[in-house]
Amino acid sequence: MSTILQNVKTAVDALAASAAPLDDAGARPQPPYLSREITDIQERLLRGPGFTPADLPAYIHAVRSLNGPGIDDREFLLEKLLTLMARSPDDSAFAKQVERAAIQLLYKDLPHPPSGYLTLPKTPSAPPSAPSPTDGAKYAFRSADGAHYNVLMPTLGMAGTPYARSVPSTTPLPPQYLPDPGLVFDTLLKRDEFVEHPGGFSAMFFAFANIVIHSVFNTDARDWTKNAASSYLDLSPLYGSAQAQVDSVRRKDGSGRLWEDVFADARLLFMPPSTAALLVLFCRNHNFVASRILAVNERATFADPAKINLEARAAQDEELFQRARLVNTAFFMQVILGDYVGAILGLTRDGLGWRLNPLETMRGMNHEFAPQGEGNMVSAEFNLMYRWHATSSAQDTEWVDALFKGMFGGRSGGEVCGLVAIWVTVDEFKTGAVKLVMGAPKDVKEWSFNGLKRGHDGRFADEDLAKILLDATESPASAFKARGIPDALRVIEILGIMQSRSWGTCSLNEFRSFIGLRPYKTFEEWNPDPKIYMAAESLYHHIDNLELHVGLQAEEAKVPMPGSGLCPGYTISRAILADAVCLTRGDRFLTVDMTPFNLTSWGYQDCMYDKQDGSIGGIINKMLFRTLPDYYPAASAYALFPFIVPKRMKGFVSALPDSPVAKYDWTRPAGPARARSLPSSAQLVPNGNGVNGLAKPEGRVQSLLGGVMPDVAAVDRVLYNDDAVAKQAWSIRTLTEQLIATRSIEHVGSKNKYLNVVRDVINVLPVAWIVNDIVGLPLKTEANPKGIYRPQEVVDMFRSVASYVYDEAPASRKFEVHEHAVRAAALIMRSAKENLSDSNGHSLSGFADSAIQSAIGRNERERPFLQTLWAASQGSSRDALAAGIFAELVPTAVLFSRAICQVVDYYLSDERRARFVDVLSRSQRPDAAFDAMIAEALDGLSFQNAASLNHGLMHPSLFIQAAFHILQPIFALISVQRASGLSGQLHRIMNAGDGDKVQYLDTNAEITSWPVSLIIEFKIC
């Protein structure tokens, strides 16, 4: 018996009940997972020699054959498989194999390359004769029109080529028997009532969907067979589909940036404003990325644009623009897979962070099984699938109605006055649309929408953009349904039906057969509502005659269930997954050429998901946080789940096991006015949830203490008296010498040694001192192999605390940082509390100290401090003392490291080192000259917010003593100097737009506030 298949069967059978919709009584029926015939095939496979996930495609094809010509999508096979994968552990090899098989199946739903076109496609054009300054890198950059995405078929998917035809129609229905398009709209498509989307989708979801759809579909108004957009998710609404459009949005000043708040596709001006507002944020994101790539300058190839000649500036601008575009389009793709598809499959709603990822699953697989980067060609059939007008929210419907009335002298798109129809005709619409588009300014920098005004810097006001987007997030979309399209869009739908007929498009049943679904046998099976199926039967006579566009729009819609969140018609639900896989998998810039080398390491990392950021598998929050920071605070549900109406999402999250609902801010962001109105005492007043913390560091520390009031005064009495300071500083010196001795590495064949003085000494010192001498948290080292945590793990804990307390993390990481800080605080305080022993030497836990030492190898160096603290506590509880230790020392540890690091870096410069070594060698304790040199180093390097602190390791007396005893042994090393090359440099990034704040690039290519690495070289005797 195959254990794997048994596991599959058990899992999907268990999911069957949760996948079934609730009945009228609110109960969930228990339908059989599959039909009797399919169950039989399961049993035969179970008795066979074995079944592996690689056999899944054959199994599904067998299922198709038993159900006639295709799968019965009312059995929800795909939804159950997706839910099975989503609920499997992250490290499940079985789930990964099933995912690969499922993606292979979806990818092969469409032919690659396409088997036919509406008209003859273009032949490859000749290469340009004049060389470009970036010819060597052109292969790695996206072309303006989508050419050369497949290097062997250069025009595949190129803008201006005809649509593919995926399904040739063989239904012999004479055109005379096709119903009038207006009659079809009035009887099957016209909205009878507004019904809120059952999955809680917001208008913001469909604003983003508009950008996705317009990235790959732009039917040429003069030749309906051609697509003026490329067949790739290249964010062409922002960048354009022709070189002239791309040039129109670029500054070309050496920075790689676009003009402020621009986009290239004028069509977006005439859509509900949330679409254009969201596209503006992608423009801002491009500019952020370009500026950051220039600032990071990973390969040291960029320079200040003002300091280079015109030719070099043009070459630099081209490279920065192209690499920023690669990152921005990859980010756009990740929003599609993370937020968009995550919502479509109901994963966000159900609290599941897993995502169907066509990119990850291809790596390490042979090309035959997982072809990638082959190119793509969108088809006429899929163009019709994305006509989602039925989902227009009430707010967007009002906007469209007002637009039409402005275009057509007060008439809407589909009005009836008494018994007299005053509909806008197709010819009137064409004339009006051309007039509207031609009326837009030629200069994209002058474009506007929804009456917004540009400022003197060319930008729209953040407040105006935020209002549009927040309104869209709160506005419920309409449900997919027959009779769901607003009246105003009547003429648009008529044009859609006319286009479909001009293409000779297949019928609904032919399309279903093509993607492996069972054709409908009756109109009632297609849509069981008598008003709908009877009208359709009257118009089309036989179910096989039902044309694709109408059949897709008026098909029965799904209900919410595991694996289904979008709830469109059944056919759209199945086809959209195949299209998403093909669009991403066929794009070489999202697969084989999506590398840190092409996007830069920082850029590549910037468009990766962070599963701990609170968004349940999303990423769009990162863009909202960075482009509208005053209007999207950390942990705001409006940023983390913008595609679902907040009140609905709150209900979904509340229903999750161990619900994290309290961790989110569910109120609509009020903007910067809220922060300005805080009273001066607000450091102890909650401001939102724990992620956003309290107004000042003191309040943020308090929020980590679990309601315990810390006895900081007792800690101060023990820590800051002269004898204690001298003793603690000497202990830090001893630790410094130990780290230098044990962490230095040899230069083979030489008397030189190397030491990563930042990573292995300065960053570890304050953390190791606190956990060894103060808290008693056992470190795992060579000397203490039974310890629990390695030094770098504890450094990361302390960094999380400081990042939260001093607000050093970007908004997109604050949720994760807060979670880590809470866990770190609990661990550190628990260790301190357990090690606060009474006069008899017993720990709070009741275990003998010898037993604890045997189990975890605890270092006894913390005993004197804790015993002294307990004696000086004046009756304080262990909880208060442990909280006092944490509050006073832990948040400042990495600030201390950063300050010492800046001093070391400053005095490693050749012109300063000898002077500093001379001052350090004169005395065994800090003096006025030493104080002056420390002040010089820190003032010259912008000490950031640490200079204003006067407690913990930044307490003046402790800081100066500890600094002396760290710096003296470092600079006493013989011939100490920077290691050669980049290893000897402390790589700083000046954060543009944030004053003189210094940041660093860590080894994961992420921006951090904390120094990472600096290697020094010295001689041994």
N, C-alpha and C positions, 0 to 999 in steps of 0.2 A: 504493500500500500504506500502511495506517495504521501509522505508527511507534509510536503510543501502544499500540494493541492488540498489536502485535508485542512491545512491551516487557512488557505484561501477560502474554501467553502465555509468553514466555521466562522471566519471573520465576516464574510459578506452576508452570511445568513443572520449573524448577530446584528448586522447593520440594517437588515431589511426592515425591522420594526421602526427604527429611527428614521429611515428613509421614506417611510410611508407618510402621506399627509394625514393630518388629524381629520376625523370624521365630524359630523355635525354635533355630536355629543361631547366633543373634545377628547375622545379616546383615539389611540393610535392603533389601527388594525394590524394584524399580523399576516400579511399576504405571503405566499410562497416566494422565495427569492427569484426563481426562474420557472419557466413553464415545465410541464412534465417531461417533454422530450429533452430539454436541456439538462434536467436533473438526471435523466438516464445517461446522457453522455458523460456527466460528471462521474457517475458510478462506474461506467466502463473505464474511464481514465484512472479512477482510484484502484481498480483491479489490475491495471496494466503495469508495465515495467517501471513506470515513473513519469513524473511531470515536473518540468522546471518552468520558471518564468519565460524562458526563451520560447516555450511552446504556446505562450499566450496568444499570439496572432492566429496560429492554427486553430486554437480552441475557439476564438471569437468567430473565425470564418466558419467553423463547424456549427456554431450557434446560429450564424446567419442562414446556413443552408437548412437548418431545422425549422426556421421561422419563415420559410419561403425565400425570396430573393434578398432578404436583409434582416438586420436586427430589429426587434420590436423595441423602440425606444421607451415605450411605456413600462418596460421592465427595469429601467434605470441601471443597466449593467455598468455603464461608464461612470455614473455618479458614485456607485458603490465601490468600484475599484479606486476612484480618486479619493474617496473618504477613507478607504482602507490604507492607502499610502499616507494620507495626511495624518492619520492617527497612529502610525507606526513610529517606533523610536527613531531618532535621527541617525543612529548607526545601524539601522536594520539593512543588512545586505539583501535580504529578500525583497523588501519594499523598493530598494534601489533598482533591482533587476526588473521588477514589475513596472516601475516607472519608465525604464528604458524601453521595455517592450511596448508600453502604451504610447510613448512618444514616437517610436518607429511606426506604429500603426497610424497615428494621426498624421505624421509627415507623409506617409504614402497614400493618404486619401487623395492627394493632388499630384498630377504628373509633373516630373521635373526632368527636362524642361517641358513647357506646355505642349499638348498635342495639336493644338489649333489656335487660330487667331480670328478676330472679326474681319480683319483685312490683312494685307501683306505687311509684315514688319520691316523696319529699316535694315539696311545693310550697314556694316561697320563703317564709320567715317575715318578719313585719313588722320593720322596724328598731327599735332601742330608742328609747324616748321621751325618756329623760333623757340629756343630753349627757355625754360623757366628757372628762376633762381632756386626752386625747390624740386627740380626734376628728380633728384636722387631719392626723395621721400614721397613722390607723388603716388606711388603704389599704395602707400599706407594711408592716404588721405581720401576722403569722399569727394567724388566729382559733384559738380553743381546739379547735373541732370540725371545722375544715377548710372551713367555709362561706366563700363569697365568694372562693375561689381563682380561679374564673372569674367575673369581675364581671358577665358577661352571663347566666350560668347559676349563680346563687349556691349552689345545693344540689349541684352536680356534685362528687362525691367526698366529700361531707360525711359525718361519722360518723353512724351511725344510719340510713343509707339502705340500700336493698337492694343486693346484689351485682348487677353487670351479668351478662348472659348473652351471651357472645361467639359461641357456636356452638349453634344450635338443633339438637337431635338428630332425625334422621328414620329411625333404625334401629328397625324394628317388632318388637323382641324383647319378648315378654310377660314381665312381672316374675316370673312363676312359674318362668321358666327361668334367672333370675339365681341363681348359686350362693350358698349360705349364707356370710355374711361371715366367720364363724369358720373355715369350711372353706377359704375362699380364703386366709386368713392362714396356716393350718397347712400348706398345700401349696405356696404360692407366695411368701409373704412372710417367714415365720418364719426367723430366723437359724439356719443350719446350722453355720457356723463364722465366727470373726472373721478378716477379711482386712484387713491394713493398706491404707490409701488409697494407690493407686499413684502419685499425684502428690506424696506426702509431706505432705498437708494435716494440720494439727494440729487438736485439739479447739478451739483458740482461734478458728480460722476459723469453725467452726459456732456458737460462742458469739456471735460478731458476727452471723452469719447469723440467729440467733434474734432479735436486736434488729431487724434489717432486716425480717424476716418479720412480727414482732409490731407493727411500725410501721404496716403496711397491712392486716393481717388480724386480726380479733377477732370471730369469729362469735358473735352474740348467743345465749346459752344458752337463752333463752325463744322465740326466733324465728330459726331457722337461716337464713332468707333474708336477714337483715340483718347488716351489718357494723358493729360498734360502734367501729371505728377509721376514721379518714379514709383516703382513697385516695392519700395523699401521704407522702413520706419526711420527715415532720415530727418525727421522734424522739418520737412519742407515748408509748412506754414510759417515757420520762423525764418528759415534761411532762403527759401525760394527753390524753384525747380529749373532755373536757367541762370547762366553766369551773370546776366544783367541784374537779376533779382538779388543774387548773392552780393554783388557789388553795391547795391543800393542800401544795404543794411550795415555795411562795414565802415569803420572809421579809417582804416589803413594808415595808422599813425605810429606803427611799431609796437603797439600794445596787444594786438590781436582782438581787440574789443569791438563790439557792435555799437552803433549809436544808442543813445538812451531810450529804452522802452519802445523799441520798434519791432516790426515783423514784416515779412515780405508778401504775404498772401492777402490781397484785399478782400477776398471772400469773407474773412473772419470779421470784417468791419460790420457786416450786415447779418450777424448772428447775435443771439442773446449775449449781453456784455460779459458774462462770466467766462465765456470761451476766450475772448480777446484779452481779458484781464489775466487769465491763467497763462496765456501765451506770452504776455509781457513779463511774467515771472521767469519763464524759460529764457527770455532775453537777458534778464538780470542775472540769471544763473550762469549763462555763457560768460558774461562779463566778470562775474566772481571767479569762475574757473580760469579764465585767461589771465586775470590779475594774479591769482594764486600760483599758476604755473610759472609766470614771470618771476614772482617773488621767491619761490622755492628754487628755481633755476637748477634743477637736479644735475644737469650735465655741464653747468657753468658755460653755457653757450649764448646766453642772452645778456643784453646790456641795457642801460638806460636809453630809451629811444631818443632822447634829446642829445645824446652824446655820440651818436653814430651817423654815418653819412646816409644819403637817401637810398642808395642801393642796398646797403646792409639793413637799413630800417625796413625796406620793403620785404626783404627775405625773412627778417625776423617776424614781421607782422603776419606774413603768410603762414609760417610755421606755428606761431602762437594761435592764430585763428583756427587753423586746421586741427591742431591737437585739442583745443578747447571745444571745437565742434564734435570731435570724436567722443570726448568725455560727456558733453551735454546730450548727445544722441544716445549714448550708452545709458546715461542716467534716465532719459526718457523711456528707453526700453525697459529698464528695471522698474520704473513706475508702472509700466504696462503689466509686467509679470507679477510684481509684488502687490500693488494697490488695486489695479484694474482687474486682472484675472483673479486675484485673491478675493475681490468682492463678487465677481461673476460666479465663482465656485462656492460662495458662501463660507470661505475659510476665515475671513476676517470676522464675520458675524459669529462663527462658532468657536472663536478663540484658538484657531489652528495656525501656527506660524509656518508650516510647510507650504512650499509653492511648487507647482509644476514648472520645472526649469529645464528647458531644452538645451541650454548652454552647458550647464554643469554635467548633465548626464552624457554628453558626447565625449568628454575628455577621457582619454585612455581607452577608447573603443576603436575597433577597426573601421575603416571608412565604409566598407560594404554594409556593415550593420547600421552605422550612424553617419550617413553623408552630411556634410555641412559646408556652408559657404558656396553652395552651388548656384546661387542666384534665385530670383523669384520673379513671377509675372502674375499680377493680379488679374482676375477674370471678370467678365461681365456679370456672371452669376453672383459672385461675392460682392460686387458693387451693389446689387439689389438687396443683398442680405443686410446691409448696414443702413437702411432707411428707417431710422428709429424715431420717427416723428411722433409716434403714439406716446412716447415717454415725456413729452414736453410738460414741464411743471406749470402750475397755474400762473406763476409769476412770469415765466418765459412765454407762455401763450399770450398774455396781455401785452408783452413787449413786441412779439411778432405782429399781433393785431394792430398795434399802434404804428409799426413800421409800414404795414401795407396801407393803412389809411393815409399815411403821409405820402406814399408813393402814388396812390390812385384816387386822389381827391376825396378823401373821407370814406371810401369804400374799403371794406376788409376783403380778405381773400375769398370768402365764400358766404356771402350774405343773401338772405331771401327776405324781401319786403312784401309782406302779404303773400300773394300767390305768384308774384313776379320775381324771378331770379335776377339778381344784379351781380352775378359772379364776375370776378376778373377772368378774362379770357387768356388763353395761352399767348396769343399775339401781344395783348396788352402787357402781360407779365414780361415777355422778352424785351419789349421796348422799354418798360420801366426799369428792368434790371440793368440793361445796358446804360441807361441814363444815370442810374445810381452809381454804378461802378466808375463810369467816366467822370462823375462829379467829384470823386476822391482826389485829393491833391497828388501831384506827381511825386512829390518828395515824401518819403515814408516818415520822415521826422515831423511832418505836419499832420499825420493821421491822428484821428481821435475816434472815440466811440462813447456812446451813452452820455454825450455832452461833457466829457471830462476835459479839463484844461491842463496844458503842460506848463510847468514852471520854467523859470529862466534857465535852468540847467537841462531842459528838455524832458524831464521826468514827470510822470503823473504823480499826484500826491499819494503817499502810502495810504492815507486814510480813505481816499476814494476807491483805490483798488481793493483794500481790505473789506470795505463795506459791500462791494459787489460780490466778493468771494464768500464772505461770511453769510450774506443773504442767500447765496446759492447753496451753501452747506445746510442751512436751516430749511430750505424750500424742498418739500417732498416732490420727487419725480412722479409721473403718472405710471400706472401699470401698463405693461404690454397687453394688448387686448384687441380683438376685433372691435370695430366702431370705437377707436380710441384716438384718431388723429384729429387735431383741432381744425375747425372750419377754415381758418385763415390759410392753411396749407393745402387747400383743395387743388389749386392750380399746380403746386409743386408735385403733388401726387399724380395728377393727370400727366404731367411731363414725364414722371418716372415710368408710368405705364406705357406711354408712347415710346420712350427710349427702349424699354424692354422689348417691345414688339418690333422696333426697328432693328434690333440686334438678332432677331430670330431666336430668342431665349427659350430654353427648355421649359417644360412644365414642372410643377412642384414634385410630382411623383418621379419624374426622370432625375431630378436633382437628388431626391432621397435615395434612389437606387444607386446613384453615382457615389455617394458618401457612405454606402453600406447600410442604409436604413430600409426597413420594409415599406414599400409603397402603401398608401392608403387605399382601402377597398371601397370606401364610401365617403361622401361628404360628412356624414355624421361622425365617422371615425376621426376625421380631420378636425372638426370642431363640433362637440355634442350639443351646443346651444341651438335649439330649433330655429331661432330667429336668424342665426348666421348660416347654418348649413342649408336651410330651405332657400334662403336668398341666393346663396352660391350655386345651388343646384339649378335654380331657375335661370341663372345667368349663363352657366357653363355646361349644363346638361349632364356631363359625366365627370367624375373625379379626375380622370386622366387629362382632361382639358384645362384643369385649373392652372392658370399661369403662375409662374414662380413668384413674381413680385407680390401679387395679391395673396397668393397662398401663404407666403411667409408672414405677411403683416396681419392676416386675419386668422391664423392658426390658433388653436387652443394653447394658452400659455401654461407653463409649468407653475407649480406652487412651491414655496420655499421648503427645502429639505436638505439634508446633508449632501453636499456636492452640487447644490443648485441655489444660487443667490440672486442672479440676474432675473430669472423667471421670464424669459422670452418664450416664443413658440418652441415646440420640441425640435424642429428642424434647425432653427437658428442656434439653439443651445448646443447641438452636436457639431454643427459646421464651424462655429466660431472658434472652437478649440483647435481644429485642424488648421484654420487660417492663422491663428496666433503662433502655432508651432512653425508653420511654413514661413511666415514673415520674419521670424527671428532666426530660425535655423538656416535659412537660405542666404542670409546677409553675412558676408565674410567679415565685415567690420564689427559684427556682434558675436563672431565665433572665432575662426582661425586667426584673425587679425586683431582681436580684442585682447591686447597684451599690455603689461606695464611699460614695455618699451615704446609702444605707439602712443599710449594715452598718458605717459609718464607714470611713475610709481604712485605719486600722490593722486593723480587723476583716476587711475585704475581703482585705487582704494576708495576714492570718494563716491563712486557709483556702485559700491557693494552694499548689500543689505547688512543691517545690524539687528540681529534677532532679539537683542535685549533693549531696544530703544522704546518699547512700549506700544509700537504700532501693530503688533501681531503680524509681522511679515511685510510691512510696507516700507516705503522710502520717500514718498513725496513730502513728508513732514520736514525733511532736511531742507528742501527748497523753500518751503513756507517759512521756516524759522529764519533762514539766512536772508531772505529777500524782503520780508515784512516783519522784522524782529519785534517791533513794538506792538504788533497786533496778533502775534501767535506766540504766547508764552509757553515755556516747556510744560509738558504733560497735558496740554490743552487737547481735548477730544476733537476740537475743530481742526487741529493740525494733524493729529495722529490718525483720525478716521474721517477725513473730509468727504468721502464718497458715500457715507451713510449719515442720515439725519441724526444729530446728537441725541435727541430724546429717545429715538429708536435704538441707537447703539448702546445707550446706557442700559436699556432693558435687556439687550442681548448679553452685555457683559455681566449684568447683575445675575443672570441665570447660569453663568459658568460655575463649575465647581471651584471652591476656594476663591470666589469672585474677587478680582483686583479692582472693583469699581471705585473704591475709595482712593486709589492712587491717581486717578485722573481728575482733571478740572473740567467739569461739564457745563460751566457757565460760558456764555458768549464773551469773548475777550473785549475789554472796554478800551483798550488802547493805552497810550502813554499817560493820559490824564490820571489814571488810577495810581500809577507809581508816584506822580508828582504830589498827590494829595495825601500821602502817608504822613502821619504825625511823627514828631521827632522821637517818640517813645516806641516806634513801631518795631524795634528790634526784638521785642518779646510778643508781638502781636501776629497771629497767623495771617499770611497773605497767600490765599489759595491753599493748595495741598502741599505735602512734604517735598515734592520735587521742586516746585518753585520756591519752597522754603520760606524763610522769614526775611524781613527787610535788610538786616545787617548780619555780619558774621556771628555775633554773639547769639542772635536768635536762631541761626541755622545750627550752631553747635547744640543749643538747647533742644532743638527738634530731633537730634540724634540720640538724646539721652533717655528716651522712653519715659518721659515724665519725671525723672529723678532730678532733684535740685542738687547741683554739684557743690561740694565743699572745696572751693578753690582756695579759700583763705588758708586752710590747713596745709594744702600742697605748697602754697607760697611760703609759709613759715619754715617749712622743712627744706625747700629747694633753693631759696634765694639768699640765705644768710651767707656771709663771707666764707666761712669754713666749708659749707655745703657746695658753694659754687666752685671753690678751688678743688675740692674732692671730685666733683662731677666732671670738671674740665680735664683733670688728670686722667680720669677713667676714659674719657673720650680720646685723649692722646694715646693711651695704651692700645685702645681699639684701632686707632689710626695706624699705629706702627705694625700691629698684627695684620691688618688688611694689606698694607704695603708689602709686607714680607710674604704673605701667602698668595696674593693675587698677581704678583709680578710674573711676567713670562720672559724666558730667555731668548736672546738672539743667538742662534746656533753659530758656533765658531767665533764668538766675540764676547767681550766683557760687558757688553751693553744689555740692558733689560728694558722691557716695555711694561707699561701699566695703564689700564683704562681708568684714569684717576677719577673720572666722573661716575661711570657705571659701577665700578667695583669698590670705590672708596667713599667719595663724597656723598653719593646717593644712599649708600648703605649705612654710613656712620650714625646719623641721628636716629634712624629706625632701629638699628641694632642696639644702640645705647638705651633707648626707651624700653625695648622688649626684654633686654637682658638685665639692666640695672634697675628698672622702675617697675615694669608690669609683670615680668616673669613669664612671658609667652615664649615657649622654647623654640629656638631656631634650629633648623636642620642644617648642620655644617659638618665638615670633616671631623671636627673635635667633638661634635654632639650628634652622631648619626641617628639617634633615636628622637630627635626633635620633630616637630610636626610640620612647620612651614619653612621653606627655603627663603633666604634673605630677599630675593627679588620678588617673591610672592607678597611678602610683607611690605616691601616698598610700594608695590601696586596698591595695596590696601590703604596705606597712608596717603598715597596720591589721590585716591578716590575721595577720601575725607577732605583733603585740602581743596580739591577741585570743586566739591560741593559747597564747603563752608565759604570759600573766597570767590565763588562763582566764576571759576576758571574754565569750565567746560562749555563747548558750544551747545546751543539749545537742543540740537538733535541728539546729544549724548547725555543730557541732564537726567533723563529718566533712568538710564542705566547707571550713571555715576551715583545718583541718589540711592539706588538699590544696593550698590556695592558699599557705599558709605554706611548705610544702616547696618549691613551685615558686619562690616569691619568694626564699627563702634560696639556692637553687641559682643563680638568676640574679645576685643581688647578689654572692655569693662568686666566681662565675665572672668577673664584671666586675672585681672588685678584684684577683683573681689575674692576669688578663690585663694589667692596667694596672700591676702591680708590675714595673717594668722594671729591667734591670741597669745597670751603670754606663755601658754603651755606648748606652743609650737604645732598646734593642730590646724589643719586647713579647714575652711568652711564646709567642704564636702564631706568631712568626717574621715577621710582616708589618711593613713599615716604618710608623712612626707617621704619616707623611704620608699614606699610603694609607688607613689607618683613619680619619684625620680627614676625608679627602675623602669617604669612604663614609658616615660617620655624623655628621660634624660634631662630633667630641668636643671638649668644653671642656677646655683645658689646666690649669684651676685646680687639678686634683687632683694635679698633678705634685709640687709641693713636699712635700706630706704623705706621699705614697707613697715618694718618694725618701728622705725623712728616716726613715720607718719601716723601709725596707729597710736603711739604714745602721745603724740601731739594733737590728736584729733579732737580732744575736748568733748568726747561723747558722741561724735558723728557716727552715723551708720556706715557699714562697709559699702553699701550702695552709693552713698553720697561721696565717700572718699574715692571709690573707683571712678565715679563720674567726674570728680574733680581732677584726677590724674589725666583722664582722657581730654577733658575740656582745656586744661592748661597746656598740655604738651603735644598731643598727637596732631592737631591741625597745623601747627607751625613747623613740623619736622621737615617737610619737603620745601617749605619756604626757606628754611635755614640752608638746606642743601643747595637751592638755587642761588642764594646769596654767596655762599662759599665758592660755588662753581664760577660765578661771575668774577670773583676776586682772583681765583687761580688763572682764569683765562686772561684777565687783564694784565697780570704780572708775568705771564709767560712770554709776553712780547719782548723781543730782544732789547729794546731801548729802556724797558722798565725793570727787567728781571734782576739785574745786578743791584739796583737801588733797594729793591724789596728784600733780597737776600741779606743785604748789609743790615737793614733794620731788624730783621728776624734774628740775626746772629748776635746782636749786641746784648740781649737780655734773655732771661728765662721766664719773663712775664711780659704781658703787653704794657707798652708805655704810650706817651702822647704821640710819638712819631708813628707808632703802629696804628693808633686810632686814626690819625690823619690819612694814612695811606689806605686804610679800609674805606674811609669816607670818600676818598678820591675815586677808588675803583667802583664803588656802588653808585655814586652820583653820576659818574661818567657813563655807566651802563644802564641807567634807568632802572632803579631798584623796584619798580612797579609798586604794588600795594604793600609789600613787606616792610618798607621803611616806616610806615605809620604804626606798626605793631610794637607793643612793649610788654609782651608776656610770652610764656613758654620759652622756646629756644631763641626767640627774638627779643627776650628781656635783655636790656642793655648790658647788665653785668655778666650774665651767662653767655650771651652771644660773643662778646669781645674776648672773654677768657677761652671759650671753646674754639673760636676761630683761630686764636693764636696757637693753641695746642694741636690744631689740625694742620695749619699752614706751615708751621715750623718744620715738622718732619718731612713734609712734601718738598719744600724748597731747600731742605738740607741735603737732598739727594745729589750725588756728584754729577755735575754738568747736566742738570735737569733742563730739558727743553721739549718743545713739541715734537712729536713723531713726524716724519716726513709725509708730505702729501695731505690728502683730505682727512686722514685718520687723526692728524694732530690739530684739527680745527673744530671749534665749537660752532656748529652750523646754526646760525640764527636766521629767522624769517621775520622781517618787519611787517606786521599786520597792517596792510593798507587800510586807511579809514579808521584806525583805532589808536590814534596818537602815536606814542613811542613804544607801545607794548611789544615785547619781544616774545616770539614763539619759536618752536623747534619742530623738526620732522623726526618722528620716531622710527623704529625699525620696521613698523607695520605700514609706513608711508602715511601715517596720520599726523595731523598737527597737534602739538601738545604744548602746554605751558612750562613743562619741566625739562631741563637739560638731559640729554640722553648719553652722549659719548664724547670723550676727548682722551686721546692716548698720548702719554708722555714717554720720553726716552731718557735714560740715565745710565751712568756707569757704575760698575761694582768694583771694589778694591781688588 
